[in-house]
């Protein structure tokens, strides 16, 4: 689940990367958080697509 805490952590690492840079451990954590976010996003998006019905009108 995408939580505000997850988004806050992602934003924190993005801001820190721009201002002062990240250590190797922080870069790994940032990538892990991004992958977690994308995994949740893709799952929700897939669920939305699966719940759609397409009707063709002639």
N, C-alpha and C positions, 0 to 999 in steps of 0.2 A: 504494500500500500504506500502511496506517495503521501508522506506526511510533511507538515510544515518544518519539522526538525530536519528531515532529509534535504529539503530545498535550502534551508538556512545553512547547512553544512556545505552543500555544493557552492552556494554563493560566497560563503566565507573563503573557501579555497580558491575560487575564481578571483576574488578581490585581492587575496594575499599573493597569488601568482602574478598579478599585474603590478602590485606595489613593491614587493620585496623578493618575490620568487619563492619556490617551494623546495623542500628537501626531497630526497628520493622517496622516503616513506610517505610524505605528504602527497607526492605525485601518485603513488600507488593507491592511497586512500581516496584521492580525488577521482581516479579512474574507476575504482570499485563503486563509489557512490554514483557516478554517472551511469555505469552499466546497470546498477540496481534501478535507478530512475527510468532508464530506457526500457528495461525489462517490464516494469510495471506499466509504463505508457503503452508499449506494444500489446500487452495483454488486454488492457482496457479497450484499446482501439480495435483489436480483433473481436472482442466481445460485442462491440457496437456494430461492426460489420456483419457478424453472424446473426444479429438480431434484426437486420434490415430485410425487408421483402421488396423485391423489385417487380413492378407491374408494367407490362408493356401494353401501350394503348395504340391500336391501329387507327 
